[in-house]
Amino acid sequence: MKIKLLLTFLLCTFSSYAQLSPHDAVTMMGRGINLGNTLDAPYEGEWALKAEEYYFDDYKSAGFQSVRIPVTWHNHVSESTPYTVDKEFMDRVEQVVDWALSRGFMVILNCHHEDWLKEDYSSANIARYEKIWEQIVQRFKDKSEKLVFEPFNEPRTLEKSLTISQAADANKRALHIIRKENPTRNVVISGTGWSAIKDLLEANFPNDEYIIGYYHTYDPWPFSSAQENIKWGSEEDREYIAQEFQKVKNWSTQKGIPVIMSEFGSVHQTDYNSRMIHYATYVEEALTRGISFMAWDDGGMFEIYKRKDRAWHDTKDILIHYSEKCIDQLKLSTSSDSIINFTWESRIALSTRIQIKSGNQFIDIDTLDSELESYAYSGITPGKSYTFRLMQLDESDTLYSYPQKISILPSERTPYKKVINLPGSIEAEDYDIGGQGFTYFEKDEINQGGAYRDEGVDIEENAEGFHVGYAEDGEWLEYSVDVQESGIYKLTAHLASAEGGGKLSIYSKNDKTNKLEFNASNTGGWNVFEEVEGFLSLSEGAQVIRLLIESTPAYNIDKVDFELTDREILSTHQLENEISIYPNPAFDQVSLKLPMATRAIDIQVLDAIGNTMIIHQISQDKLDIKSLPRGLYFIRVKVGEDLIYKRLIKQ
């Protein structure tokens, strides 16, 4: 009887604490998501909405299998021995982890933005790091085998990175602490830097049977971050991702270590069609190589789940359903202003449903036989955008193509209220009716301010009405105006910014070279509007005025006032007389006397053979020449289409 009881006890104990193998754990992670910018913010709620239990219900209903919970511990740990983690914060982390585990998710818990350690890998900071992990392990050691630890996220900052050996040392120290209490709990590890693919391949991994490799990738960063306004999704673009992921697969096979991709994505400011292809490519190329993933969701620019609304962006169905079986190469085009043509490639022979987005849902509009790979859709309205996807029903899954959007440009524009007479004021929110790419250009399809108009332009309400906000490089708005009299107009832009440094330019489409540029300063708040003045020459008659976001940081635009002045447009000869540079010769800097800006002014310093040495900011009346070697230079001043050259001798 005693032997039976002992065997029963041992079997129950083994059943309770038997650990998943790394390969089984990765398989169970499958398709996952990050709870980003939440517990990894300096303080929860500063970067995104605080975590709520219902998030995990919605993750589950959507079909996700794993959740990565990034945590930054620094602000919640004492900076002197014994480096105690604040109990209230530890309780909060445990609460969020338990919400995920209780719903059956695979969960990753980590140390995330610990910049203090990344920038100074000193003995004192190492001791603090080890104490943090000792307390994490003590609190979570008895949790389900579905909880996975990640010792260190991306061991670098913008300024500094741990060396490969330092990153390996940090991983080894945390692993040693974890193994004291959890000898078989899975731990995910990567290399140094941004934990990119190359960092994983160069990493020094410890000899441990319960290790999983991880990497992060946002390739190509200029696209995924919207640093450059480019499109993505060519055959070459997608093949590059396939080759990079194959490097990971080869490494994994050689080392016998399974791998996950625990961060990837692209921001909403990227081209919509490119972004959908980007997510689909990542999902397919990862899963076909046995690489599970967690898409990065920060509740902001990388948002997938709309926390407040309990709704999803279009990327969700790609993350949950896309695979190598789904329809690929979906392309939309127009053959007239009333027909949209579809082409695609089916990868399995199934009937195809054509779906159009209506509100936040896709609805069926037609069903086609399996052999068809083209379609024509009529009945469209010029000036509107349409989003389509294709769906097929497999025995085991619903197969969605990535969605694609097409805008039907209108043949004519309409003033929002009426043609604006100048002199007068242009209210930023009253841009012309016409649609995306015709009367406005907006990188994000969503009105982030949620006010005034149901289009992509971001409009917010303020104490006196409305303003346009969330400015992004390259966005623009257009207004139909009637200039009552030719002349020089004083323009007063009402701008607000909590950052400062952005640039706004204004010009008539009748004369695109005649452009006025405003600098948006830090006004002390997003609703604190200040006036910025400049001068612009306008010809009499009907025309279109464009407001162009030249550069960020972001700023808000309330309105622009146009006042006719009695100034005259200067001739080239008059301009030359009004421009002066002194002292000349000069040592460190020269002062610039320029004409009142009636037209766009561009200033460059050229060397004796015409190479551009300095591009000068118009807002400054001093020109710093300390960096120039001694010699002869020419200052080129471009006013509209007029070029004026002034000699300068640097001593």
C-alpha positions in Angstrom: 0.0 0.0 0.0 2.9 2.4 0.9 4.6 1.6 -2.4 1.4 2.3 -4.3 1.0 5.7 -2.6 4.6 6.6 -3.2 4.3 5.7 -6.9 1.1 7.7 -7.1 2.8 10.7 -5.5 5.8 10.5 -7.9 3.6 10.3 -10.9 1.5 13.3 -9.8 4.7 15.2 -9.1 6.2 14.4 -12.4 2.9 15.3 -14.2 2.7 18.7 -12.4 6.3 19.7 -13.1 7.1 17.9 -16.4 8.4 20.6 -18.7 7.7 21.1 -22.4 10.7 20.4 -24.6 11.9 23.6 -26.4 10.6 22.3 -29.8 7.2 21.5 -28.3 7.1 25.0 -26.6 7.9 26.7 -29.9 5.2 24.7 -31.7 2.7 25.7 -29.1 3.7 29.4 -29.3 2.5 29.4 -33.0 1.0 32.8 -33.8 1.5 35.3 -31.1 1.3 39.0 -30.1 3.2 41.4 -27.8 1.5 43.4 -25.0 3.9 46.2 -25.9 4.4 49.7 -24.4 2.5 48.6 -21.3 4.5 47.1 -18.4 7.7 48.0 -20.4 6.9 51.7 -20.2 8.6 53.7 -17.4 5.3 53.6 -15.6 2.3 51.6 -16.8 -0.1 53.9 -18.7 2.5 56.4 -19.9 2.9 55.0 -23.4 -0.3 53.1 -24.0 -3.5 52.1 -22.2 -3.0 50.0 -19.1 -3.4 46.2 -19.4 -7.0 44.9 -18.8 -8.1 41.3 -18.3 -10.4 41.5 -21.3 -7.5 42.0 -23.6 -6.6 38.3 -23.1 -10.2 37.2 -23.9 -10.0 39.1 -27.1 -6.5 37.7 -27.9 -8.0 34.2 -27.4 -11.1 34.8 -29.4 -9.0 36.1 -32.3 -6.9 32.9 -32.4 -3.6 33.9 -30.9 -1.6 31.2 -29.2 1.0 33.1 -27.3 1.6 36.5 -25.6 4.9 38.1 -24.9 4.8 40.5 -21.9 7.7 42.9 -22.0 8.5 44.4 -18.6 10.9 47.1 -17.6 12.0 46.8 -14.0 14.3 49.7 -13.5 11.9 52.3 -12.0 10.5 49.7 -9.7 13.7 48.4 -8.1 15.8 50.1 -5.5 19.1 51.4 -6.7 21.1 50.2 -3.8 21.5 46.8 -2.2 19.4 44.6 -1.6 17.8 45.9 -4.9 14.3 45.1 -3.8 11.5 45.0 -6.5 8.5 47.1 -5.4 5.9 44.6 -4.2 3.0 46.4 -5.8 4.7 46.3 -9.2 5.6 42.6 -8.8 2.0 41.9 -7.9 0.8 43.7 -10.9 3.2 41.8 -13.2 2.0 38.5 -11.7 -1.6 39.6 -12.2 -1.1 40.2 -15.9 0.9 37.0 -16.4 -1.8 35.0 -14.6 -4.5 36.5 -16.9 -2.6 35.1 -19.8 -1.7 31.7 -18.3 -5.3 31.1 -17.1 -6.5 31.3 -20.7 -3.9 28.7 -21.9 -1.5 31.0 -23.6 2.2 30.4 -23.9 3.7 33.4 -22.2 7.1 35.1 -22.4 8.2 37.3 -19.5 11.4 39.4 -19.7 13.6 42.2 -18.7 13.0 44.8 -21.5 14.2 48.4 -21.5 16.9 48.1 -18.9 19.1 50.8 -20.4 21.0 51.3 -17.2 22.6 47.9 -17.7 23.0 48.1 -21.5 24.9 51.4 -21.1 27.0 50.5 -18.1 27.8 46.8 -17.7 29.5 47.4 -14.4 29.8 45.0 -11.4 27.3 47.1 -9.4 24.7 47.0 -12.2 25.3 43.3 -12.8 24.6 42.7 -9.1 21.3 44.6 -9.4 20.4 42.7 -12.6 21.0 39.3 -10.8 18.9 40.4 -7.8 16.0 41.3 -10.1 16.1 37.8 -11.7 16.3 36.2 -8.3 13.1 37.9 -7.3 11.4 37.1 -10.6 12.3 33.5 -10.2 11.1 33.3 -6.6 7.7 34.8 -7.6 7.1 32.8 -10.7 9.0 29.5 -10.1 5.8 27.5 -9.5 3.9 28.8 -12.5 2.8 26.7 -15.5 5.3 25.2 -17.9 3.8 27.5 -20.4 5.6 30.5 -18.8 8.9 31.1 -20.6 11.6 33.5 -19.3 13.6 35.9 -21.5 16.7 37.2 -19.6 17.4 40.3 -21.7 15.7 42.1 -24.6 17.9 43.8 -27.3 21.1 44.4 -25.3 21.7 47.9 -26.7 20.5 51.5 -26.7 20.8 54.1 -29.5 24.2 55.1 -28.1 25.7 51.9 -26.9 25.6 48.1 -27.2 26.8 45.3 -25.1 29.6 43.3 -26.7 28.8 39.7 -27.7 30.6 38.4 -24.7 28.8 40.8 -22.3 25.4 39.8 -23.7 26.4 36.1 -23.3 27.5 36.8 -19.8 24.2 38.5 -18.9 22.2 35.5 -20.3 24.4 33.1 -18.5 24.0 34.8 -15.1 20.2 35.0 -15.4 20.1 31.3 -16.6 22.1 30.2 -13.6 19.6 31.9 -11.3 16.7 30.4 -13.2 18.1 26.9 -13.1 18.4 26.9 -9.3 14.6 26.7 -9.1 13.5 25.8 -12.6 16.0 23.3 -14.0 13.7 22.6 -17.0 11.8 25.8 -17.7 12.3 27.0 -21.2 14.4 30.2 -21.6 14.6 32.3 -24.8 18.0 33.9 -25.6 19.5 35.9 -28.4 22.7 37.8 -29.2 23.6 41.5 -28.6 22.5 44.6 -30.5 18.9 44.9 -31.5 18.6 41.1 -31.4 18.5 41.0 -35.2 19.1 37.9 -37.3 22.9 38.6 -37.6 23.0 39.0 -33.8 21.4 35.6 -33.3 23.8 33.9 -35.7 26.8 35.4 -33.9 25.6 34.8 -30.4 27.4 32.6 -27.8 24.7 30.2 -26.5 25.0 28.4 -23.2 25.0 24.6 -23.1 21.5 24.0 -21.9 18.8 21.6 -23.0 15.9 24.0 -22.5 17.0 27.0 -24.6 15.1 28.7 -27.4 16.7 31.2 -29.7 14.9 34.5 -30.6 15.3 37.3 -33.1 13.6 40.6 -33.9 13.4 42.0 -37.4 11.8 45.1 -39.0 13.6 44.8 -42.3 13.8 47.0 -44.2 13.7 49.6 -41.4 13.3 52.7 -43.7 10.0 51.1 -44.9 8.7 49.6 -41.7 9.4 52.7 -39.6 8.1 55.0 -42.4 11.4 56.9 -42.3 11.1 56.9 -46.0 7.9 57.1 -48.1 8.5 53.9 -50.1 6.5 50.9 -51.2 7.4 47.3 -50.5 6.5 43.9 -51.8 8.3 43.3 -55.0 9.6 39.8 -55.8 13.1 40.9 -54.8 11.8 42.4 -51.5 10.0 39.2 -50.5 12.9 36.9 -51.7 15.2 38.9 -49.4 13.1 38.1 -46.4 12.9 34.4 -47.4 16.7 34.2 -47.6 17.2 35.9 -44.3 14.7 33.5 -42.6 16.4 30.6 -44.2 19.7 31.6 -42.5 17.8 31.3 -39.2 16.4 27.9 -40.2 19.9 26.7 -41.2 21.4 27.9 -37.9 18.5 26.3 -35.9 19.0 22.9 -37.6 22.8 23.0 -37.2 22.6 24.0 -33.5 19.6 21.9 -32.7 18.0 25.0 -31.1 14.4 26.0 -32.1 13.9 29.7 -32.8 11.1 32.2 -32.5 10.6 35.7 -34.0 9.4 37.7 -31.0 9.1 41.1 -32.6 8.3 42.3 -36.1 5.9 44.7 -37.9 5.5 48.0 -39.7 3.8 51.2 -38.7 0.5 52.5 -39.8 2.2 55.4 -41.6 3.5 53.1 -44.2 1.7 52.5 -47.5 -1.3 50.3 -46.7 -0.9 47.8 -49.5 2.8 47.4 -48.8 2.2 46.9 -45.1 -0.3 44.1 -45.7 2.2 42.3 -48.0 4.9 42.9 -45.5 3.0 41.2 -42.6 1.9 38.3 -44.9 5.4 37.7 -46.1 6.8 37.6 -42.6 4.1 35.2 -41.4 4.4 32.8 -44.3 8.3 32.7 -44.4 8.5 32.2 -40.6 5.8 29.4 -40.3 7.0 27.4 -43.3 10.4 27.1 -41.5 8.9 26.2 -38.1 9.6 29.6 -36.7 6.8 30.8 -34.4 6.2 34.5 -34.0 4.9 37.3 -31.8 3.9 40.4 -33.7 4.9 43.7 -32.1 1.8 45.6 -30.9 2.5 48.8 -29.0 -1.0 50.3 -28.8 0.3 53.1 -31.1 2.0 53.2 -34.5 2.4 49.4 -34.6 -1.1 48.8 -33.2 -2.9 45.6 -34.1 -5.5 45.4 -31.3 -7.6 48.5 -30.6 -7.6 48.2 -26.8 -10.2 50.8 -26.0 -12.6 49.7 -28.8 -12.0 46.0 -28.5 -11.5 45.9 -32.3 -8.8 44.8 -34.7 -6.8 46.3 -37.6 -6.7 44.4 -40.9 -3.4 42.9 -39.9 -5.0 40.5 -37.4 -6.5 38.1 -40.0 -3.1 38.0 -41.7 -1.4 37.1 -38.4 -4.0 34.4 -37.6 -4.9 32.9 -41.0 -2.2 33.6 -43.6 -0.1 30.7 -44.8 1.6 29.2 -47.8 -1.8 27.9 -49.0 -3.4 31.4 -49.2 -4.1 33.3 -52.4 -1.0 35.4 -53.3 -0.2 38.2 -55.7 -3.5 40.0 -55.3 -3.4 43.1 -57.5 -6.0 45.8 -58.1 -6.2 48.3 -61.0 -8.8 50.4 -62.8 -9.7 50.3 -66.5 -12.1 53.3 -66.2 -13.5 55.4 -63.5 -16.2 52.8 -62.8 -14.4 49.4 -63.0 -11.8 47.8 -60.6 -9.9 44.8 -62.1 -8.5 42.0 -59.9 -5.8 39.5 -60.6 -4.3 36.9 -58.3 -2.6 33.5 -58.0 -4.4 30.6 -56.3 -2.1 28.1 -54.6 -4.8 25.5 -54.1 -7.9 24.7 -56.2 -10.8 26.0 -54.2 -13.7 28.3 -55.0 -12.9 32.0 -54.2 -15.1 34.5 -52.4 -14.6 38.2 -53.2 -14.9 40.4 -50.1 -15.1 44.1 -49.7 -14.5 46.0 -46.5 -17.6 47.7 -45.1 -17.0 49.6 -41.9 -14.8 47.4 -39.8 -15.9 44.1 -41.5 -15.3 42.3 -44.8 -18.5 41.1 -46.5 -18.9 38.7 -49.5 -19.9 40.3 -52.8 -19.3 37.3 -55.2 -18.2 33.7 -55.3 -16.1 32.4 -58.2 -15.1 28.9 -59.5 -11.7 27.6 -58.5 -10.1 28.0 -62.0 -10.7 31.7 -62.1 -7.9 34.1 -61.2 -9.4 37.5 -62.4 -12.5 39.5 -61.6 -14.0 42.9 -62.5 -16.0 45.0 -60.0 -18.2 47.8 -61.1 -20.5 50.3 -59.5 -17.7 52.3 -57.7 -17.9 56.0 -56.8 -15.1 58.3 -57.8 -13.4 60.0 -54.9 -13.7 56.9 -52.6 -11.3 54.2 -51.5 -12.1 50.5 -51.6 -10.4 47.6 -49.7 -10.8 44.0 -50.9 -9.5 40.6 -50.0 -10.1 37.0 -51.2 -11.2 34.1 -49.1 -11.2 30.4 -49.6 -12.5 27.6 -47.3 -10.1 24.7 -46.7 -11.2 21.6 -44.7 -9.2 22.8 -41.7 -9.0 26.5 -42.0 -10.3 29.7 -43.5 -7.8 31.1 -45.9 -7.6 34.8 -46.4 -5.4 36.7 -48.9 -3.8 39.8 -47.6 -6.2 42.8 -48.3 -5.4 45.5 -50.8 -6.8 49.0 -51.2 -7.4 51.1 -54.3 -8.4 54.8 -54.4 -10.6 56.0 -57.3 -9.6 59.6 -58.0 -12.4 62.0 -58.8 -12.6 64.0 -61.9 -13.3 67.3 -60.1 -12.8 68.9 -56.7 -15.4 70.7 -54.6 -14.7 73.3 -51.8 -15.7 71.9 -48.4 -18.0 74.9 -47.6 -17.3 77.5 -50.3 -14.4 78.9 -52.3 -12.2 80.8 -49.8 -11.7 84.5 -50.8 -8.2 85.9 -50.1 -7.5 88.2 -48.2 -9.1 86.0 -45.6 -8.4 82.8 -43.6 -8.0 79.1 -44.4 -9.2 76.9 -41.7 -7.0 73.8 -41.8 -9.9 71.3 -41.4 -11.8 72.8 -44.4 -9.7 71.2 -47.1 -11.4 70.4 -50.4 -13.7 67.5 -51.0 -12.2 65.0 -53.4 -10.4 62.2 -51.7 -7.0 60.7 -50.8 -4.3 61.6 -53.3 -6.5 64.3 -54.9 -7.4 66.9 -52.4 -5.3 65.6 -49.5 -2.7 63.0 -48.8 -2.6 61.2 -45.4 -0.2 58.3 -44.6 -2.7 56.8 -42.0 -6.2 55.9 -43.2 -7.6 56.6 -39.7 -8.7 60.0 -38.4 -6.7 59.8 -35.2 -8.4 62.9 -33.8 -11.9 61.4 -34.5 -13.5 64.8 -35.1 -15.3 66.9 -37.8 -14.8 64.7 -40.9 -15.0 61.0 -41.6 -11.8 60.7 -43.7 -8.2 59.9 -43.0 -7.1 63.4 -42.1 -6.4 63.7 -38.4 -8.7 66.4 -37.0 -9.1 67.2 -33.3 -11.5 69.5 -31.5 -10.1 72.4 -29.5 -11.6 75.2 -27.4 -12.3 77.4 -30.4 -13.2 74.8 -33.0 -11.0 72.2 -34.7 -7.4 71.8 -35.9 -5.4 69.3 -38.0 -2.9 67.3 -36.0 -0.6 64.2 -36.0 1.5 65.7 -38.8 3.6 63.3 -40.8 6.3 64.1 -43.4 4.9 64.4 -46.9 1.3 64.8 -45.9 -0.7 67.7 -47.6 -4.0 69.4 -47.8 -5.5 71.5 -50.6 -8.0 74.4 -50.6 -9.8 76.2 -53.5 -9.3 79.9 -53.2 -10.0 83.1 -55.1 -7.3 85.7 -54.8 -9.0 89.1 -55.1 -5.8 91.1 -56.0 -2.3 90.3 -57.0 0.4 91.2 -54.6 2.5 90.3 -51.6 0.5 88.7 -48.8 1.5 88.4 -45.2 0.6 84.9 -44.0 0.1 84.1 -40.3 0.1 80.4 -39.5 -1.4 79.4 -36.1 0.6 76.4 -35.0 1.0 74.4 -31.8 3.6 71.9 -30.7 4.9 70.3 -27.6 8.2 69.5 -29.3 9.1 72.0 -32.0 11.4 71.6 -35.0 8.8 70.7 -37.7 8.4 72.6 -41.0 5.3 73.6 -42.9 5.3 75.1 -46.4 2.5 76.9 -48.3 2.3 77.6 -52.0 -0.2 78.1 -54.8 -0.3 75.2 -57.3 -0.2 77.9 -60.0 3.4 78.6 -59.0 5.0 75.7 -57.1 8.4 77.4 -57.0 7.0 80.3 -55.0 6.9 78.6 -51.6 6.8 80.0 -48.1 8.2 77.8 -45.3 7.3 78.1 -41.6 9.2 76.7 -38.7 7.0 75.2 -35.9 8.5 76.0 -32.5 7.7 74.5 -29.2 4.7 76.4 -28.0 4.4 74.6 -24.7 1.6 72.3 -25.6 -0.4 70.7 -28.4 -3.3 73.2 -27.8 -1.2 76.3 -27.2 -1.3 78.0 -30.6 1.2 80.7 -31.5 1.4 82.9 -34.6 4.2 82.5 -37.2 4.5 85.1 -40.0 5.9 85.2 -43.5 5.3 86.7 -46.9 4.2 85.1 -50.2 3.4 86.6 -53.6 0.1 85.6 -55.1 -1.5 86.3 -58.5 -5.1 87.3 -58.9 -7.7 84.7 -59.7 -9.0 81.2 -58.8 -6.3 78.7 -57.7 -5.5 75.9 -55.3 -3.4 76.5 -52.2 -1.5 73.5 -50.8 -0.3 73.1 -47.1 2.6 70.7 -47.1 4.1 69.0 -44.1 7.8 69.3 -45.0 9.2 67.7 -41.8 8.4 66.6 -38.3 8.5 66.6 -35.2 4.8 66.9 -35.3 2.7 70.0 -34.9 -0.9 71.0 -35.0 -2.4 73.5 -37.6 -5.4 75.7 -36.7 -5.6 78.1 -39.6 -3.6 80.4 -41.9 -4.5 84.1 -42.3 -3.8 85.9 -45.6 -3.4 89.7 -45.4 -2.6 91.9 -48.5 0.4 94.2 -48.0 1.7 97.2 -49.9 5.1 95.5 -50.5 6.4 95.2 -54.1 7.9 92.1 -55.7 11.6 92.9 -56.1 13.4 92.5 -59.4 16.7 90.5 -59.7 18.7 93.7 -59.6 16.9 94.9 -56.5 17.4 91.5 -54.9 21.1 91.7 -55.5 21.3 95.1 -53.8 19.3 94.0 -50.8 21.4 90.9 -50.1 24.6 91.5 -48.2 27.1 89.4 -46.2 29.4 90.9 -43.5 32.1 90.8 -42.3 33.9 89.7 -45.4 36.6 88.3 -45.1 35.5 86.4 -42.0 36.8 83.9 -39.5 34.0 82.0 -37.7 30.7 83.4 -38.8 29.1 86.0 -41.1 25.8 87.9 -40.8 23.3 87.7 -43.6 21.1 90.6 -44.6 18.3 89.2 -46.8 15.2 90.7 -48.4 11.8 90.1 -46.7 10.8 86.6 -47.8 8.3 87.2 -50.6 9.4 84.0 -52.3 11.1 80.8 -51.2 14.7 81.4 -50.2 17.4 78.7 -50.3 21.0 79.4 -49.2 24.1 77.3 -49.9 27.8 77.8 -49.5 29.8 76.5 -52.5 33.6 76.0 -52.7 35.6 77.4 -55.6 34.7 74.4 -57.9 31.0 74.4 -57.1 30.7 71.7 -54.4 28.1 72.4 -51.8 29.7 72.8 -48.4 26.9 74.2 -46.2 23.1 74.3 -46.6 21.8 77.2 -44.4 18.6 77.4 -42.4 16.7 80.5 -43.5 15.4 81.1 -40.0 19.0 82.0 -38.8 20.6 85.4 -39.7 24.1 84.1 -38.8 26.1 81.7 -40.9 28.6 79.5 -39.1 31.7 78.9 -41.2 34.1 77.6 -38.6 34.2 74.2 -40.2 35.4 75.6 -43.6 39.1 75.6 -44.5 40.6 78.9 -45.4 39.9 80.0 -49.0 37.5 81.5 -51.5 33.8 80.5 -51.4 30.5 81.6 -53.0 27.2 82.1 -51.2 24.4 81.1 -53.5 21.0 82.7 -52.6 18.0 81.4 -54.5 14.9 83.6 -54.2 12.1 81.9 -56.2 13.7 81.3 -59.6 16.3 84.0 -59.2 19.9 83.1 -58.3 22.3 85.6 -56.6 25.9 84.8 -55.9 28.1 86.6 -53.3 31.8 86.0 -52.9 33.1 85.1 -49.4 36.7 84.8 -48.2 37.3 82.5 -45.2 40.4 83.5 -43.2 
